[in-house]
Amino acid sequence: MSGKVPTARIDRLLGGLGYGSRREIGQMAAAGWLVRDGVALRDASERIALEPDLPARVTVRGEPLDPLPGVAIMLHKPLGVTCSRKEGGGLVYDLLPPRWLARDPAISTVGRLDKDTSGLLLLTDDGALLHRIISPRSHVAKRYRVTLARPLSGDEGAVFAAGTLMLDGEDKPLLPAELDVVDSHHACLTIHEGRYHQVRRMFAALGNHVEALHRDRIGGLGLPDGLEPGRWRVLGPADIAAVFA
Ligand code: URA
């Protein structure tokens, strides 16, 4: 058994979590604002064991410590915000606590949703996890609820399942995808890759137009009913396992 818990200097740890410069954190400690298990940590150059329950045991100015590096969250992305600065407009990162923008390692989205797509978006500072989720080799399925401008013709499911559909400007056919028709204008589509605007382009290739798009599942992890648009929560090990289930 390895069992050895890594340690970090308090000022380095809190600096990486965006609480301020090392000097500022030193001052916060000296002022008695950093408390572990009810005892003030007055020397920020001290090393602290990075136990998983540290955020529950340490407070900063009376508030629980932010999640340690290696965090993953789910966000209910609302319509109208973007995953990339290039698109312009409000960013999904602005929905997180401002301090989180100063974290190092930085938090990034796991893949992207369009500005006009809502639903389940994962974010993490764990590069290995991010790559594991988006890697085609992981075969993590993504499920979308689709609202269409025109009625379904009835053959879309077979076309998507065939694994032969070629999108405009691409030279490799899409992997097979599963369509569950809800009614004439609504369906659930499960895809196993993440090409640019993939769902919209799939329906456009068949002469239809996606009017509304919402992702409700990544692998076996669903967007909980109670998580309102714009809200987020930290994922636990069981949630991560569900992504790959
Ligand atoms: N497919 C799209 O067209 N848009 C998304 O945001 C996600 C998948």
py3Dmol code that shows the C-alpha trace and the ligand (Angstrom):
import py3Dmol

protein = """\
ATOM      1  CA  MET A   1       0.000   0.000   0.000  1.00  0.00           C
ATOM      2  CA  SER A   2       1.381   3.440  -0.863  1.00  0.00           C
ATOM      3  CA  GLY A   3      -0.851   5.409   1.535  1.00  0.00           C
ATOM      4  CA  LYS A   4       1.472   8.449   1.579  1.00  0.00           C
ATOM      5  CA  VAL A   5      -0.535  11.670   1.496  1.00  0.00           C
ATOM      6  CA  PRO A   6       1.190  14.429  -0.518  1.00  0.00           C
ATOM      7  CA  THR A   7       1.860  17.720   1.211  1.00  0.00           C
ATOM      8  CA  ALA A   8       2.087  21.317   0.014  1.00  0.00           C
ATOM      9  CA  ARG A   9       3.103  24.626   1.524  1.00  0.00           C
ATOM     10  CA  ILE A  10      -0.027  26.441   2.662  1.00  0.00           C
ATOM     11  CA  ASP A  11       0.864  29.623   0.732  1.00  0.00           C
ATOM     12  CA  ARG A  12       1.529  27.626  -2.442  1.00  0.00           C
ATOM     13  CA  LEU A  13      -1.688  25.646  -2.099  1.00  0.00           C
ATOM     14  CA  LEU A  14      -3.887  28.670  -1.476  1.00  0.00           C
ATOM     15  CA  GLY A  15      -2.041  30.695  -4.114  1.00  0.00           C
ATOM     16  CA  GLY A  16      -2.868  27.979  -6.680  1.00  0.00           C
ATOM     17  CA  LEU A  17      -6.489  28.097  -5.555  1.00  0.00           C
ATOM     18  CA  GLY A  18      -6.636  31.818  -6.335  1.00  0.00           C
ATOM     19  CA  TYR A  19      -6.698  33.217  -2.794  1.00  0.00           C
ATOM     20  CA  GLY A  20      -3.936  35.717  -3.514  1.00  0.00           C
ATOM     21  CA  SER A  21      -0.169  36.117  -3.701  1.00  0.00           C
ATOM     22  CA  ARG A  22       2.042  34.209  -1.310  1.00  0.00           C
ATOM     23  CA  ARG A  23       2.622  37.439   0.587  1.00  0.00           C
ATOM     24  CA  GLU A  24      -1.118  38.056   0.921  1.00  0.00           C
ATOM     25  CA  ILE A  25      -1.668  34.509   2.100  1.00  0.00           C
ATOM     26  CA  GLY A  26       1.137  34.940   4.644  1.00  0.00           C
ATOM     27  CA  GLN A  27      -0.694  37.999   5.960  1.00  0.00           C
ATOM     28  CA  MET A  28      -4.017  36.142   6.058  1.00  0.00           C
ATOM     29  CA  ALA A  29      -2.395  33.353   8.074  1.00  0.00           C
ATOM     30  CA  ALA A  30      -0.717  35.778  10.477  1.00  0.00           C
ATOM     31  CA  ALA A  31      -4.099  37.464  10.996  1.00  0.00           C
ATOM     32  CA  GLY A  32      -5.612  34.116  12.026  1.00  0.00           C
ATOM     33  CA  TRP A  33      -7.901  33.851   8.983  1.00  0.00           C
ATOM     34  CA  LEU A  34      -6.775  30.320   8.064  1.00  0.00           C
ATOM     35  CA  VAL A  35      -8.130  27.708  10.428  1.00  0.00           C
ATOM     36  CA  ARG A  36      -7.816  23.921  10.397  1.00  0.00           C
ATOM     37  CA  ASP A  37      -9.934  21.848  12.770  1.00  0.00           C
ATOM     38  CA  GLY A  38     -10.600  24.973  14.790  1.00  0.00           C
ATOM     39  CA  VAL A  39      -6.904  25.896  15.180  1.00  0.00           C
ATOM     40  CA  ALA A  40      -5.406  28.932  13.395  1.00  0.00           C
ATOM     41  CA  LEU A  41      -2.633  28.133  10.880  1.00  0.00           C
ATOM     42  CA  ARG A  42      -0.448  31.165  11.475  1.00  0.00           C
ATOM     43  CA  ASP A  43       2.609  30.152   9.431  1.00  0.00           C
ATOM     44  CA  ALA A  44       1.785  29.943   5.720  1.00  0.00           C
ATOM     45  CA  SER A  45       5.192  28.454   4.906  1.00  0.00           C
ATOM     46  CA  GLU A  46       4.203  25.302   6.810  1.00  0.00           C
ATOM     47  CA  ARG A  47       3.399  22.186   4.797  1.00  0.00           C
ATOM     48  CA  ILE A  48      -0.061  20.734   5.015  1.00  0.00           C
ATOM     49  CA  ALA A  49      -1.192  17.207   4.126  1.00  0.00           C
ATOM     50  CA  LEU A  50      -3.464  17.267   1.071  1.00  0.00           C
ATOM     51  CA  GLU A  51      -6.071  14.943   2.490  1.00  0.00           C
ATOM     52  CA  PRO A  52      -9.270  14.745   0.461  1.00  0.00           C
ATOM     53  CA  ASP A  53     -11.339  16.065   3.387  1.00  0.00           C
ATOM     54  CA  LEU A  54      -9.180  19.193   3.758  1.00  0.00           C
ATOM     55  CA  PRO A  55     -11.824  21.557   2.294  1.00  0.00           C
ATOM     56  CA  ALA A  56     -14.221  20.398   5.026  1.00  0.00           C
ATOM     57  CA  ARG A  57     -11.629  20.966   7.766  1.00  0.00           C
ATOM     58  CA  VAL A  58     -10.028  24.233   6.705  1.00  0.00           C
ATOM     59  CA  THR A  59     -11.766  27.590   6.634  1.00  0.00           C
ATOM     60  CA  VAL A  60     -10.540  30.810   5.083  1.00  0.00           C
ATOM     61  CA  ARG A  61     -12.141  33.876   6.637  1.00  0.00           C
ATOM     62  CA  GLY A  62     -14.777  31.519   8.036  1.00  0.00           C
ATOM     63  CA  GLU A  63     -15.641  29.953   4.650  1.00  0.00           C
ATOM     64  CA  PRO A  64     -14.764  26.343   3.693  1.00  0.00           C
ATOM     65  CA  LEU A  65     -11.603  26.034   1.616  1.00  0.00           C
ATOM     66  CA  ASP A  66     -12.234  25.692  -2.144  1.00  0.00           C
ATOM     67  CA  PRO A  67     -11.883  22.212  -3.687  1.00  0.00           C
ATOM     68  CA  LEU A  68      -8.269  21.056  -3.973  1.00  0.00           C
ATOM     69  CA  PRO A  69      -6.561  20.729  -7.361  1.00  0.00           C
ATOM     70  CA  GLY A  70      -7.994  17.755  -9.244  1.00  0.00           C
ATOM     71  CA  VAL A  71     -11.516  19.122  -9.057  1.00  0.00           C
ATOM     72  CA  ALA A  72     -14.262  18.279 -11.572  1.00  0.00           C
ATOM     73  CA  ILE A  73     -17.668  19.908 -11.673  1.00  0.00           C
ATOM     74  CA  MET A  74     -20.906  19.636 -13.609  1.00  0.00           C
ATOM     75  CA  LEU A  75     -22.536  22.834 -14.783  1.00  0.00           C
ATOM     76  CA  HIS A  76     -26.043  23.240 -16.145  1.00  0.00           C
ATOM     77  CA  LYS A  77     -25.026  25.470 -19.018  1.00  0.00           C
ATOM     78  CA  PRO A  78     -27.714  28.014 -19.789  1.00  0.00           C
ATOM     79  CA  LEU A  79     -28.445  29.246 -23.299  1.00  0.00           C
ATOM     80  CA  GLY A  80     -26.509  32.307 -24.434  1.00  0.00           C
ATOM     81  CA  VAL A  81     -23.175  31.736 -22.701  1.00  0.00           C
ATOM     82  CA  THR A  82     -20.120  30.422 -24.507  1.00  0.00           C
ATOM     83  CA  CYS A  83     -17.352  27.954 -23.743  1.00  0.00           C
ATOM     84  CA  SER A  84     -14.700  29.887 -25.648  1.00  0.00           C
ATOM     85  CA  ARG A  85     -13.492  33.486 -25.523  1.00  0.00           C
ATOM     86  CA  LYS A  86     -13.336  33.444 -29.339  1.00  0.00           C
ATOM     87  CA  GLU A  87     -17.139  33.322 -29.623  1.00  0.00           C
ATOM     88  CA  GLY A  88     -17.714  36.561 -27.684  1.00  0.00           C
ATOM     89  CA  GLY A  89     -20.430  37.122 -25.080  1.00  0.00           C
ATOM     90  CA  GLY A  90     -20.648  35.814 -21.515  1.00  0.00           C
ATOM     91  CA  LEU A  91     -18.498  32.831 -20.647  1.00  0.00           C
ATOM     92  CA  VAL A  92     -19.393  29.697 -18.725  1.00  0.00           C
ATOM     93  CA  TYR A  93     -16.426  30.485 -16.450  1.00  0.00           C
ATOM     94  CA  ASP A  94     -18.232  33.620 -15.255  1.00  0.00           C
ATOM     95  CA  LEU A  95     -20.813  31.325 -13.634  1.00  0.00           C
ATOM     96  CA  LEU A  96     -18.140  30.017 -11.231  1.00  0.00           C
ATOM     97  CA  PRO A  97     -16.887  31.883  -8.142  1.00  0.00           C
ATOM     98  CA  PRO A  98     -14.561  34.698  -9.367  1.00  0.00           C
ATOM     99  CA  ARG A  99     -11.626  33.303  -7.361  1.00  0.00           C
ATOM    100  CA  TRP A 100     -11.785  30.113  -9.427  1.00  0.00           C
ATOM    101  CA  LEU A 101     -10.672  32.056 -12.511  1.00  0.00           C
ATOM    102  CA  ALA A 102      -7.306  32.611 -10.804  1.00  0.00           C
ATOM    103  CA  ARG A 103      -6.719  28.913 -10.140  1.00  0.00           C
ATOM    104  CA  ASP A 104      -3.511  27.288 -11.347  1.00  0.00           C
ATOM    105  CA  PRO A 105      -3.905  24.673 -12.800  1.00  0.00           C
ATOM    106  CA  ALA A 106      -6.765  26.374 -14.588  1.00  0.00           C
ATOM    107  CA  ILE A 107     -10.216  24.898 -14.947  1.00  0.00           C
ATOM    108  CA  SER A 108     -11.332  24.158 -18.523  1.00  0.00           C
ATOM    109  CA  THR A 109     -14.451  22.799 -20.122  1.00  0.00           C
ATOM    110  CA  VAL A 110     -14.455  19.138 -21.119  1.00  0.00           C
ATOM    111  CA  GLY A 111     -15.321  19.635 -24.772  1.00  0.00           C
ATOM    112  CA  ARG A 112     -17.764  22.396 -25.642  1.00  0.00           C
ATOM    113  CA  LEU A 113     -21.406  23.218 -26.058  1.00  0.00           C
ATOM    114  CA  ASP A 114     -22.492  25.906 -28.536  1.00  0.00           C
ATOM    115  CA  LYS A 115     -23.755  29.235 -27.291  1.00  0.00           C
ATOM    116  CA  ASP A 116     -27.275  28.122 -28.287  1.00  0.00           C
ATOM    117  CA  THR A 117     -27.055  24.709 -26.606  1.00  0.00           C
ATOM    118  CA  SER A 118     -27.979  24.169 -22.964  1.00  0.00           C
ATOM    119  CA  GLY A 119     -27.357  21.302 -20.591  1.00  0.00           C
ATOM    120  CA  LEU A 120     -24.691  19.193 -18.981  1.00  0.00           C
ATOM    121  CA  LEU A 121     -21.171  20.572 -19.232  1.00  0.00           C
ATOM    122  CA  LEU A 122     -18.211  19.188 -17.291  1.00  0.00           C
ATOM    123  CA  LEU A 123     -15.255  21.307 -16.240  1.00  0.00           C
ATOM    124  CA  THR A 124     -12.014  20.207 -14.633  1.00  0.00           C
ATOM    125  CA  ASP A 125      -8.426  21.221 -13.880  1.00  0.00           C
ATOM    126  CA  ASP A 126      -7.355  17.586 -14.286  1.00  0.00           C
ATOM    127  CA  GLY A 127      -5.848  17.296 -17.769  1.00  0.00           C
ATOM    128  CA  ALA A 128      -5.637  13.505 -17.668  1.00  0.00           C
ATOM    129  CA  LEU A 129      -9.322  13.209 -16.760  1.00  0.00           C
ATOM    130  CA  LEU A 130     -10.295  15.696 -19.453  1.00  0.00           C
ATOM    131  CA  HIS A 131      -8.442  13.728 -22.121  1.00  0.00           C
ATOM    132  CA  ARG A 132      -9.856  10.448 -20.880  1.00  0.00           C
ATOM    133  CA  ILE A 133     -13.412  11.778 -21.250  1.00  0.00           C
ATOM    134  CA  ILE A 134     -12.980  13.316 -24.690  1.00  0.00           C
ATOM    135  CA  SER A 135     -10.732  10.605 -26.126  1.00  0.00           C
ATOM    136  CA  PRO A 136     -12.560   8.670 -28.862  1.00  0.00           C
ATOM    137  CA  ARG A 137     -11.004   5.555 -27.339  1.00  0.00           C
ATOM    138  CA  SER A 138     -13.094   6.013 -24.181  1.00  0.00           C
ATOM    139  CA  HIS A 139     -16.349   5.834 -26.203  1.00  0.00           C
ATOM    140  CA  VAL A 140     -18.111   8.135 -23.746  1.00  0.00           C
ATOM    141  CA  ALA A 141     -21.611   8.654 -25.173  1.00  0.00           C
ATOM    142  CA  LYS A 142     -23.313  12.058 -25.109  1.00  0.00           C
ATOM    143  CA  ARG A 143     -27.085  12.324 -25.244  1.00  0.00           C
ATOM    144  CA  TYR A 144     -28.899  15.325 -26.669  1.00  0.00           C
ATOM    145  CA  ARG A 145     -32.563  16.279 -26.613  1.00  0.00           C
ATOM    146  CA  VAL A 146     -33.300  17.775 -30.003  1.00  0.00           C
ATOM    147  CA  THR A 147     -36.177  20.000 -31.148  1.00  0.00           C
ATOM    148  CA  LEU A 148     -36.560  20.176 -34.917  1.00  0.00           C
ATOM    149  CA  ALA A 149     -37.988  22.806 -37.236  1.00  0.00           C
ATOM    150  CA  ARG A 150     -39.530  20.223 -39.584  1.00  0.00           C
ATOM    151  CA  PRO A 151     -41.171  16.853 -38.897  1.00  0.00           C
ATOM    152  CA  LEU A 152     -38.927  13.803 -38.795  1.00  0.00           C
ATOM    153  CA  SER A 153     -39.230  11.779 -41.999  1.00  0.00           C
ATOM    154  CA  GLY A 154     -38.741   8.407 -40.306  1.00  0.00           C
ATOM    155  CA  ASP A 155     -35.450   7.309 -41.863  1.00  0.00           C
ATOM    156  CA  GLU A 156     -33.105   9.469 -39.756  1.00  0.00           C
ATOM    157  CA  GLY A 157     -32.544   6.722 -37.184  1.00  0.00           C
ATOM    158  CA  ALA A 158     -31.361   4.250 -39.818  1.00  0.00           C
ATOM    159  CA  VAL A 159     -29.095   6.825 -41.499  1.00  0.00           C
ATOM    160  CA  PHE A 160     -27.472   7.818 -38.200  1.00  0.00           C
ATOM    161  CA  ALA A 161     -27.088   4.176 -37.098  1.00  0.00           C
ATOM    162  CA  ALA A 162     -25.385   3.144 -40.336  1.00  0.00           C
ATOM    163  CA  GLY A 163     -22.105   4.894 -39.551  1.00  0.00           C
ATOM    164  CA  THR A 164     -21.794   6.139 -43.122  1.00  0.00           C
ATOM    165  CA  LEU A 165     -23.046   9.726 -42.854  1.00  0.00           C
ATOM    166  CA  MET A 166     -20.461  12.208 -44.084  1.00  0.00           C
ATOM    167  CA  LEU A 167     -20.688  15.785 -42.868  1.00  0.00           C
ATOM    168  CA  ASP A 168     -19.976  18.701 -45.191  1.00  0.00           C
ATOM    169  CA  GLY A 169     -16.268  19.393 -45.536  1.00  0.00           C
ATOM    170  CA  GLU A 170     -15.171  16.181 -43.768  1.00  0.00           C
ATOM    171  CA  ASP A 171     -13.503  13.078 -45.157  1.00  0.00           C
ATOM    172  CA  LYS A 172     -14.369  10.554 -42.452  1.00  0.00           C
ATOM    173  CA  PRO A 173     -17.907   9.253 -41.894  1.00  0.00           C
ATOM    174  CA  LEU A 174     -19.524   9.700 -38.503  1.00  0.00           C
ATOM    175  CA  LEU A 175     -19.562   6.834 -36.055  1.00  0.00           C
ATOM    176  CA  PRO A 176     -22.958   5.149 -35.668  1.00  0.00           C
ATOM    177  CA  ALA A 177     -25.328   7.165 -33.467  1.00  0.00           C
ATOM    178  CA  GLU A 178     -28.659   6.220 -31.887  1.00  0.00           C
ATOM    179  CA  LEU A 179     -31.869   8.164 -32.387  1.00  0.00           C
ATOM    180  CA  ASP A 180     -34.906   7.762 -30.141  1.00  0.00           C
ATOM    181  CA  VAL A 181     -37.872   9.535 -31.618  1.00  0.00           C
ATOM    182  CA  VAL A 182     -40.172  11.233 -29.112  1.00  0.00           C
ATOM    183  CA  ASP A 183     -42.693  12.758 -31.519  1.00  0.00           C
ATOM    184  CA  SER A 184     -42.724  14.403 -34.954  1.00  0.00           C
ATOM    185  CA  HIS A 185     -40.437  17.281 -33.894  1.00  0.00           C
ATOM    186  CA  HIS A 186     -38.551  15.877 -30.896  1.00  0.00           C
ATOM    187  CA  ALA A 187     -35.917  13.177 -30.494  1.00  0.00           C
ATOM    188  CA  CYS A 188     -33.005  12.081 -28.331  1.00  0.00           C
ATOM    189  CA  LEU A 189     -29.739  11.552 -30.142  1.00  0.00           C
ATOM    190  CA  THR A 190     -26.774   9.716 -28.598  1.00  0.00           C
ATOM    191  CA  ILE A 191     -23.409  10.278 -30.227  1.00  0.00           C
ATOM    192  CA  HIS A 192     -19.994   8.803 -29.477  1.00  0.00           C
ATOM    193  CA  GLU A 193     -17.671  11.534 -30.712  1.00  0.00           C
ATOM    194  CA  GLY A 194     -17.622  15.306 -30.561  1.00  0.00           C
ATOM    195  CA  ARG A 195     -17.198  16.991 -33.919  1.00  0.00           C
ATOM    196  CA  TYR A 196     -17.810  20.685 -34.406  1.00  0.00           C
ATOM    197  CA  HIS A 197     -21.581  21.469 -34.214  1.00  0.00           C
ATOM    198  CA  GLN A 198     -22.084  17.759 -34.774  1.00  0.00           C
ATOM    199  CA  VAL A 199     -25.755  17.354 -33.892  1.00  0.00           C
ATOM    200  CA  ARG A 200     -26.875  20.444 -35.809  1.00  0.00           C
ATOM    201  CA  ARG A 201     -24.854  19.339 -38.839  1.00  0.00           C
ATOM    202  CA  MET A 202     -26.219  15.793 -38.692  1.00  0.00           C
ATOM    203  CA  PHE A 203     -29.792  17.015 -39.007  1.00  0.00           C
ATOM    204  CA  ALA A 204     -28.796  19.671 -41.565  1.00  0.00           C
ATOM    205  CA  ALA A 205     -27.286  16.859 -43.676  1.00  0.00           C
ATOM    206  CA  LEU A 206     -30.781  15.325 -43.814  1.00  0.00           C
ATOM    207  CA  GLY A 207     -32.500  18.609 -44.711  1.00  0.00           C
ATOM    208  CA  ASN A 208     -33.799  19.465 -41.244  1.00  0.00           C
ATOM    209  CA  HIS A 209     -32.894  22.236 -38.833  1.00  0.00           C
ATOM    210  CA  VAL A 210     -32.230  21.995 -35.099  1.00  0.00           C
ATOM    211  CA  GLU A 211     -34.238  24.641 -33.288  1.00  0.00           C
ATOM    212  CA  ALA A 212     -33.254  23.726 -29.743  1.00  0.00           C
ATOM    213  CA  LEU A 213     -30.532  21.502 -28.366  1.00  0.00           C
ATOM    214  CA  HIS A 214     -29.970  20.319 -24.805  1.00  0.00           C
ATOM    215  CA  ARG A 215     -27.442  17.770 -23.527  1.00  0.00           C
ATOM    216  CA  ASP A 216     -28.785  15.726 -20.644  1.00  0.00           C
ATOM    217  CA  ARG A 217     -26.232  12.921 -20.292  1.00  0.00           C
ATOM    218  CA  ILE A 218     -22.499  12.234 -20.589  1.00  0.00           C
ATOM    219  CA  GLY A 219     -21.740   8.526 -20.330  1.00  0.00           C
ATOM    220  CA  GLY A 220     -23.846   7.313 -17.410  1.00  0.00           C
ATOM    221  CA  LEU A 221     -23.887  10.725 -15.716  1.00  0.00           C
ATOM    222  CA  GLY A 222     -27.173  12.589 -16.085  1.00  0.00           C
ATOM    223  CA  LEU A 223     -27.960  16.245 -15.478  1.00  0.00           C
ATOM    224  CA  PRO A 224     -29.944  16.194 -12.227  1.00  0.00           C
ATOM    225  CA  ASP A 225     -33.467  17.646 -12.386  1.00  0.00           C
ATOM    226  CA  GLY A 226     -32.754  19.916  -9.422  1.00  0.00           C
ATOM    227  CA  LEU A 227     -29.701  21.605 -10.967  1.00  0.00           C
ATOM    228  CA  GLU A 228     -31.089  24.809 -12.457  1.00  0.00           C
ATOM    229  CA  PRO A 229     -29.520  26.537 -15.492  1.00  0.00           C
ATOM    230  CA  GLY A 230     -26.389  28.417 -14.408  1.00  0.00           C
ATOM    231  CA  ARG A 231     -25.885  26.251 -11.298  1.00  0.00           C
ATOM    232  CA  TRP A 232     -23.035  23.797 -10.770  1.00  0.00           C
ATOM    233  CA  ARG A 233     -21.826  21.219  -8.298  1.00  0.00           C
ATOM    234  CA  VAL A 234     -18.561  19.444  -7.551  1.00  0.00           C
ATOM    235  CA  LEU A 235     -18.369  15.837  -8.779  1.00  0.00           C
ATOM    236  CA  GLY A 236     -17.419  12.990  -6.468  1.00  0.00           C
ATOM    237  CA  PRO A 237     -15.654   9.733  -7.368  1.00  0.00           C
ATOM    238  CA  ALA A 238     -19.010   8.008  -8.017  1.00  0.00           C
ATOM    239  CA  ASP A 239     -19.979  10.712 -10.545  1.00  0.00           C
ATOM    240  CA  ILE A 240     -16.661  10.316 -12.374  1.00  0.00           C
ATOM    241  CA  ALA A 241     -17.115   6.543 -12.410  1.00  0.00           C
ATOM    242  CA  ALA A 242     -20.624   7.079 -13.851  1.00  0.00           C
ATOM    243  CA  VAL A 243     -19.183   9.042 -16.788  1.00  0.00           C
ATOM    244  CA  PHE A 244     -17.269   5.934 -17.842  1.00  0.00           C
ATOM    245  CA  ALA A 245     -19.943   3.417 -16.848  1.00  0.00           C
TER     246      ALA A 245
END
"""
ligand_1 = """\
8
URA
N -23.692 19.310 -31.329
C -23.993 20.577 -31.673
O -24.387 20.842 -32.802
N -23.866 21.531 -30.737
C -23.467 21.292 -29.487
O -23.372 22.211 -28.674
C -23.149 19.978 -29.135
C -23.272 18.995 -30.088
"""
view = py3Dmol.view(width=600, height=400)
view.addModel(protein, "pdb")
view.setStyle({"model": 0}, {"cartoon": {"style": "trace"}})
view.addModel(ligand_1, "xyz")
view.setStyle({"model": 1}, {"stick": {}})
view.zoomTo()
view.show()
